[in-house]
Amino acid sequence: MARKPIDETGTGAGREPAPVLDLEARLTEDHHQSLVLWLRMLSCTVRIETEIRSRLRADFDITLPRFDLMAQLERHPEGLRMGELSQRMMVTGGNVTGITDQLEEEKLVVREPSPEDRRAFVVKLTPSGRKAFAKMAAVHEQWIVELFSSLPAASKDTLIELLSQLKQGLTERSPAERK
């Protein structure tokens, strides 16, 4: 007996939309609810991230990782060490170095020796970097508002609460449970 695929298009009045072929396309009704939820969350995240990447490139000629690094620095005007940026962005030190090199060439960030450790550098936004980021961030926020506009405010509140519960549960798991 063939497994029936899950209809990821949703149901609606009138014509059925064409199936959406993404991470969820591999699911069947036999799959565990948690797997369905995980792939639904991942599919939404990938779609939003793809759209944001495209818009950042088209409107500002910048990549999402460069935007993310600037966002971290905007929150820390005193600057961040390269290792701190790597941890916050959850990427390797080599990735942070490459991104920083590009932004430094464009005079959007500057590297200064760390006052605590002469072997380390602190990265800071330049005044022109702050100005460029402020413009991008304002537009980015409107894109996010637009992309989530199909959800009413109450649904957004519910999702925030539910995802907070999930995150807390994941954080509280013991190392033995993680294996």
Backbone as CSV, one residue per row, in Angstrom:
resi,resn,N_x,N_y,N_z,CA_x,CA_y,CA_z,C_x,C_y,C_z
1,MET,0.846,-1.182,0.000,0.000,0.000,0.000,0.889,1.241,0.000
2,ALA,0.640,2.161,-0.926,1.456,3.369,-1.045,1.110,4.352,0.070
3,ARG,2.143,5.022,0.540,1.926,6.050,1.564,1.336,7.284,0.904
4,LYS,0.316,7.822,1.501,-0.323,9.015,0.955,0.463,10.254,1.405
5,PRO,0.883,11.122,0.430,1.622,12.318,0.818,0.743,13.276,1.615
6,ILE,1.385,14.034,2.479,0.679,15.079,3.226,0.457,16.243,2.279
7,ASP,-0.741,16.805,2.288,-1.044,17.960,1.447,-0.516,19.206,2.130
8,GLU,0.640,19.690,1.665,1.231,20.866,2.279,0.694,22.164,1.700
9,THR,-0.256,22.075,0.785,-0.809,23.289,0.194,-1.913,23.876,1.050
10,GLY,-2.472,23.105,1.944,-3.623,23.581,2.711,-4.877,23.382,1.892
11,THR,-5.996,23.604,2.496,-7.245,23.461,1.760,-7.927,24.806,1.694
12,GLY,-8.636,25.018,0.650,-9.335,26.284,0.488,-10.488,26.115,-0.467
13,ALA,-11.292,27.126,-0.508,-12.449,27.084,-1.403,-11.981,27.248,-2.842
14,GLY,-12.690,26.615,-3.766,-12.353,26.770,-5.176,-11.209,25.879,-5.591
15,ARG,-10.423,26.370,-6.509,-9.302,25.596,-7.045,-8.253,25.309,-5.991
16,GLU,-7.696,24.131,-6.046,-6.574,23.784,-5.164,-5.295,24.347,-5.780
17,PRO,-4.453,24.981,-4.973,-3.189,25.471,-5.521,-2.268,24.313,-5.863
18,ALA,-1.297,24.580,-6.713,-0.311,23.554,-7.062,0.463,23.167,-5.811
19,PRO,0.844,21.897,-5.674,1.598,21.483,-4.502,2.916,22.253,-4.395
20,VAL,3.292,22.546,-3.168,4.555,23.223,-2.899,5.616,22.152,-2.729
21,LEU,6.624,22.188,-3.578,7.686,21.188,-3.500,8.850,21.767,-2.716
22,ASP,8.942,21.374,-1.455,10.025,21.813,-0.592,10.344,20.680,0.368
23,LEU,10.911,20.984,1.503,11.320,19.949,2.450,10.169,19.054,2.895
24,GLU,8.972,19.585,2.893,7.820,18.812,3.340,7.313,17.827,2.290
25,ALA,7.739,17.974,1.053,7.226,17.135,-0.025,7.501,15.650,0.216
26,ARG,8.490,15.342,1.026,8.836,13.931,1.287,7.971,13.297,2.370
27,LEU,7.142,14.076,3.038,6.337,13.549,4.140,5.129,12.756,3.653
28,THR,4.735,11.786,4.469,3.494,11.046,4.240,2.699,11.078,5.537
29,GLU,1.478,10.618,5.464,0.634,10.591,6.658,1.177,9.657,7.733
30,ASP,2.096,8.778,7.371,2.689,7.847,8.331,3.769,8.491,9.198
31,HIS,4.222,9.653,8.833,5.307,10.277,9.591,4.809,10.841,10.924
32,HIS,5.689,10.823,11.892,5.376,11.314,13.235,5.052,12.809,13.189
33,GLN,4.120,13.209,13.992,3.694,14.603,14.065,4.875,15.544,14.317
34,SER,5.813,15.142,15.158,6.974,15.992,15.446,7.830,16.200,14.204
35,LEU,7.958,15.173,13.378,8.717,15.312,12.134,8.000,16.252,11.174
36,VAL,6.696,16.135,11.105,5.901,17.029,10.257,6.096,18.475,10.715
37,LEU,6.018,18.693,12.031,6.190,20.034,12.580,7.591,20.566,12.267
38,TRP,8.619,19.741,12.503,9.996,20.160,12.247,10.176,20.578,10.793
39,LEU,9.694,19.768,9.863,9.867,20.100,8.451,9.030,21.301,8.035
40,ARG,7.881,21.481,8.654,7.064,22.679,8.368,7.798,23.935,8.831
41,MET,8.363,23.891,10.051,9.121,25.038,10.563,10.340,25.308,9.676
42,LEU,11.047,24.255,9.320,12.243,24.400,8.498,11.889,24.942,7.112
43,SER,10.817,24.450,6.527,10.388,24.930,5.211,10.065,26.418,5.243
44,CYS,9.361,26.842,6.276,9.031,28.271,6.405,10.296,29.102,6.588
45,THR,11.200,28.621,7.428,12.449,29.343,7.676,13.261,29.479,6.390
46,VAL,13.381,28.394,5.651,14.159,28.424,4.406,13.519,29.390,3.413
47,ARG,12.206,29.365,3.295,11.522,30.264,2.349,11.739,31.736,2.730
48,ILE,11.606,32.050,4.018,11.802,33.430,4.475,13.257,33.846,4.264
49,GLU,14.185,32.982,4.650,15.599,33.311,4.501,15.970,33.511,3.035
50,THR,15.454,32.685,2.152,15.729,32.819,0.723,15.229,34.166,0.205
51,GLU,14.046,34.549,0.639,13.481,35.837,0.212,14.303,37.002,0.739
52,ILE,14.711,36.930,2.002,15.504,38.008,2.593,16.867,38.103,1.900
53,ARG,17.500,36.952,1.659,18.791,36.958,0.951,18.661,37.649,-0.410
54,SER,17.611,37.294,-1.138,17.386,37.860,-2.464,17.173,39.374,-2.399
55,ARG,16.373,39.811,-1.459,16.088,41.241,-1.332,17.313,42.029,-0.873
56,LEU,18.073,41.480,0.062,19.293,42.169,0.506,20.256,42.358,-0.662
57,ARG,20.393,41.307,-1.467,21.293,41.369,-2.612,20.781,42.400,-3.628
58,ALA,19.500,42.349,-3.944,18.930,43.234,-4.964,18.904,44.698,-4.518
59,ASP,18.499,44.942,-3.278,18.300,46.320,-2.821,19.555,46.973,-2.243
60,PHE,20.445,46.164,-1.660,21.605,46.745,-0.972,22.946,46.151,-1.407
61,ASP,22.916,45.210,-2.322,24.135,44.534,-2.788,24.960,44.019,-1.601
62,ILE,24.271,43.334,-0.686,24.926,42.774,0.498,24.384,41.366,0.738
63,THR,25.220,40.541,1.336,24.794,39.179,1.654,24.182,39.143,3.047
64,LEU,23.412,38.091,3.314,22.819,37.927,4.640,23.889,37.793,5.722
65,PRO,24.974,37.013,5.522,26.003,36.955,6.567,26.644,38.317,6.867
66,ARG,26.853,39.132,5.845,27.411,40.471,6.082,26.422,41.325,6.847
67,PHE,25.147,41.241,6.491,24.100,41.969,7.223,24.061,41.506,8.680
68,ASP,24.122,40.187,8.900,24.085,39.637,10.259,25.270,40.116,11.097
69,LEU,26.458,40.147,10.503,27.628,40.628,11.243,27.444,42.093,11.628
70,MET,26.966,42.888,10.708,26.717,44.297,11.011,25.656,44.444,12.097
71,ALA,24.645,43.572,12.085,23.599,43.621,13.116,24.188,43.343,14.500
72,GLN,25.093,42.376,14.575,25.750,42.090,15.854,26.536,43.304,16.335
73,LEU,27.255,43.932,15.435,28.062,45.093,15.814,27.203,46.298,16.176
74,GLU,26.061,46.422,15.535,25.168,47.545,15.843,24.694,47.461,17.289
75,ARG,24.498,46.246,17.779,24.057,46.037,19.167,25.189,46.251,20.174
76,HIS,26.418,46.297,19.685,27.593,46.421,20.562,28.518,47.511,20.027
77,PRO,28.167,48.783,20.293,28.969,49.891,19.752,30.439,49.850,20.198
78,GLU,30.707,49.207,21.340,32.091,49.082,21.817,32.882,48.071,20.990
79,GLY,32.180,47.333,20.144,32.802,46.347,19.278,32.786,44.957,19.892
80,LEU,33.097,43.979,19.074,33.155,42.584,19.498,34.436,41.965,18.959
81,ARG,35.006,41.077,19.764,36.173,40.339,19.288,35.727,39.344,18.228
82,MET,36.653,38.960,17.387,36.349,38.046,16.289,35.729,36.751,16.815
83,GLY,36.262,36.216,17.902,35.723,34.988,18.485,34.297,35.161,18.970
84,GLU,33.992,36.329,19.536,32.620,36.603,19.985,31.673,36.663,18.791
85,LEU,32.119,37.280,17.710,31.289,37.334,16.500,31.026,35.934,15.970
86,SER,32.056,35.119,15.975,31.926,33.742,15.504,30.884,32.986,16.328
87,GLN,30.946,33.113,17.647,29.982,32.435,18.524,28.571,32.962,18.313
88,ARG,28.426,34.272,18.256,27.095,34.869,18.114,26.453,34.531,16.777
89,MET,27.275,34.441,15.735,26.745,34.146,14.406,26.703,32.649,14.126
90,MET,27.269,31.858,15.032,27.310,30.403,14.903,27.971,29.965,13.598
91,VAL,29.103,30.605,13.300,29.910,30.249,12.139,31.367,30.141,12.576
92,THR,32.208,29.633,11.697,33.617,29.476,12.042,34.333,30.821,12.055
93,GLY,35.468,30.835,12.721,36.292,32.036,12.747,36.726,32.454,11.352
94,GLY,36.999,31.460,10.495,37.382,31.761,9.125,36.284,32.496,8.366
95,ASN,35.049,32.092,8.603,33.921,32.780,7.950,33.840,34.228,8.418
96,VAL,33.989,34.439,9.728,33.920,35.800,10.276,35.055,36.649,9.708
97,THR,36.228,36.064,9.596,37.371,36.803,9.046,37.088,37.233,7.613
98,GLY,36.573,36.325,6.797,36.260,36.657,5.407,35.208,37.747,5.286
99,ILE,34.161,37.640,6.085,33.088,38.647,6.061,33.635,39.993,6.525
100,THR,34.426,39.972,7.592,35.007,41.204,8.129,35.935,41.848,7.098
101,ASP,36.728,41.033,6.414,37.621,41.560,5.367,36.824,42.325,4.316
102,GLN,35.703,41.738,3.871,34.876,42.391,2.845,34.302,43.711,3.355
103,LEU,33.769,43.689,4.569,33.161,44.903,5.129,34.217,45.970,5.409
104,GLU,35.413,45.531,5.779,36.494,46.479,6.034,36.925,47.153,4.729
105,GLU,36.980,46.390,3.641,37.321,46.956,2.331,36.335,48.044,1.934
106,GLU,35.089,47.865,2.327,34.043,48.837,1.988,33.936,49.948,3.027
107,LYS,34.833,49.945,3.997,34.879,50.975,5.052,33.621,50.983,5.922
108,LEU,32.990,49.800,6.057,31.798,49.687,6.903,32.147,49.226,8.311
109,VAL,33.287,48.537,8.459,33.778,48.131,9.777,35.266,48.438,9.860
110,VAL,35.756,48.456,11.098,37.172,48.646,11.345,37.602,47.635,12.403
111,ARG,38.832,47.150,12.263,39.422,46.259,13.266,40.411,47.070,14.078
112,GLU,40.323,46.922,15.399,41.262,47.591,16.297,41.827,46.551,17.246
113,PRO,43.072,46.736,17.686,43.623,45.794,18.673,42.773,45.798,19.942
114,SER,42.575,44.616,20.511,41.801,44.492,21.741,42.608,45.068,22.901
115,PRO,41.975,45.904,23.734,42.704,46.450,24.880,43.066,45.368,25.914
116,GLU,42.296,44.278,25.957,42.547,43.207,26.922,43.548,42.163,26.421
117,ASP,43.635,42.008,25.109,44.461,40.940,24.553,45.036,41.420,23.225
118,ARG,46.321,41.728,23.217,46.941,42.283,22.014,46.932,41.333,20.828
119,ARG,46.718,40.044,21.086,46.661,39.074,19.986,45.308,39.101,19.284
120,ALA,44.318,39.704,19.910,42.951,39.705,19.372,42.594,41.083,18.819
121,PHE,41.576,41.074,17.966,41.069,42.319,17.403,39.611,42.496,17.792
122,VAL,39.233,43.755,17.939,37.838,44.125,18.163,37.342,44.739,16.856
123,VAL,36.171,44.306,16.432,35.573,44.820,15.201,34.448,45.773,15.598
124,LYS,34.423,46.929,14.950,33.402,47.947,15.216,32.843,48.465,13.897
125,LEU,31.595,48.904,13.943,31.037,49.596,12.785,31.675,50.978,12.682
126,THR,31.949,51.408,11.472,32.396,52.775,11.240,31.154,53.672,11.214
127,PRO,31.313,54.984,11.271,30.129,55.853,11.126,29.355,55.574,9.836
128,SER,30.058,55.348,8.732,29.330,55.040,7.486,28.683,53.659,7.569
129,GLY,29.301,52.729,8.303,28.699,51.418,8.519,27.415,51.522,9.336
130,ARG,27.430,52.374,10.357,26.223,52.582,11.179,25.087,53.161,10.338
131,LYS,25.436,54.123,9.514,24.424,54.768,8.662,23.848,53.765,7.662
132,ALA,24.725,52.992,7.016,24.270,52.004,6.025,23.421,50.935,6.695
133,PHE,23.857,50.478,7.867,23.098,49.430,8.544,21.737,49.947,8.991
134,ALA,21.670,51.155,9.510,20.385,51.708,9.959,19.370,51.718,8.815
135,LYS,19.833,52.094,7.627,18.943,52.115,6.460,18.484,50.697,6.111
136,MET,19.449,49.756,6.078,19.111,48.369,5.736,18.172,47.763,6.783
137,ALA,18.450,48.014,8.051,17.659,47.412,9.128,16.206,47.870,9.079
138,ALA,15.991,49.137,8.776,14.616,49.654,8.701,13.844,48.966,7.570
139,VAL,14.487,48.796,6.424,13.847,48.133,5.292,13.657,46.647,5.600
140,HIS,14.666,46.021,6.188,14.602,44.604,6.567,13.410,44.346,7.489
141,GLU,13.217,45.207,8.455,12.083,45.034,9.378,10.757,45.061,8.623
142,GLN,10.620,45.952,7.660,9.385,46.022,6.882,9.191,44.765,6.042
143,TRP,10.274,44.195,5.525,10.167,42.936,4.783,9.634,41.832,5.688
144,ILE,10.152,41.761,6.905,9.708,40.730,7.841,8.234,40.929,8.180
145,VAL,7.838,42.162,8.426,6.428,42.458,8.694,5.576,41.983,7.515
146,GLU,6.009,42.272,6.318,5.281,41.854,5.109,5.206,40.330,5.006
147,LEU,6.323,39.654,5.222,6.346,38.200,5.076,5.485,37.487,6.108
148,PHE,5.264,38.103,7.253,4.429,37.506,8.298,3.012,38.088,8.309
149,SER,2.678,38.877,7.300,1.390,39.577,7.292,0.183,38.656,7.175
150,SER,0.376,37.425,6.735,-0.758,36.505,6.622,-1.206,35.979,7.985
151,LEU,-0.430,36.217,9.020,-0.795,35.766,10.367,-1.345,36.924,11.187
152,PRO,-2.487,36.724,11.825,-2.989,37.762,12.727,-2.076,37.891,13.959
153,ALA,-2.139,39.032,14.617,-1.281,39.305,15.778,-1.423,38.233,16.855
154,ALA,-2.629,37.774,17.106,-2.830,36.751,18.139,-2.119,35.451,17.780
155,SER,-2.113,35.093,16.509,-1.415,33.885,16.075,0.092,34.045,16.236
156,LYS,0.587,35.235,15.942,2.019,35.503,16.131,2.377,35.371,17.608
157,ASP,1.543,35.923,18.481,1.781,35.811,19.925,1.818,34.345,20.353
158,THR,0.865,33.570,19.842,0.809,32.139,20.176,2.063,31.414,19.695
159,LEU,2.468,31.692,18.455,3.675,31.056,17.923,4.912,31.429,18.731
160,ILE,5.016,32.685,19.106,6.157,33.131,19.919,6.186,32.365,21.236
161,GLU,5.042,32.244,21.874,4.966,31.525,23.153,5.304,30.049,22.976
162,LEU,4.747,29.417,21.971,5.012,27.997,21.739,6.480,27.738,21.406
163,LEU,7.060,28.575,20.573,8.470,28.399,20.237,9.369,28.702,21.434
164,SER,8.945,29.611,22.290,9.684,29.864,23.537,9.677,28.622,24.420
165,GLN,8.533,27.965,24.512,8.446,26.726,25.286,9.363,25.650,24.698
166,LEU,9.356,25.528,23.388,10.212,24.549,22.726,11.686,24.857,22.993
167,LYS,12.058,26.120,22.840,13.444,26.519,23.064,13.863,26.242,24.498
168,GLN,13.000,26.558,25.448,13.300,26.295,26.858,13.472,24.801,27.099
169,GLY,12.611,24.008,26.520,12.711,22.555,26.667,14.006,22.018,26.082
170,LEU,14.420,22.564,24.960,15.676,22.138,24.344,16.876,22.563,25.190
171,THR,16.782,23.729,25.790,17.864,24.248,26.630,18.011,23.447,27.908
172,GLU,16.892,22.981,28.450,16.904,22.274,29.727,17.316,20.816,29.611
173,ARG,17.357,20.276,28.418,17.736,18.871,28.270,19.141,18.643,28.777
174,SER,19.334,17.552,29.485,20.668,17.224,29.999,21.548,16.747,28.848
175,PRO,22.886,16.849,29.025,23.780,16.354,27.960,23.539,14.881,27.623
176,ALA,23.191,14.067,28.617,22.928,12.641,28.351,21.711,12.472,27.448
177,GLU,20.707,13.335,27.634,19.496,13.244,26.804,19.761,13.701,25.368
178,ARG,20.792,14.499,25.179,21.092,15.031,23.849,21.686,13.977,22.930
179,LYS,22.173,12.885,23.491,22.824,11.852,22.669,21.814,10.948,22.029
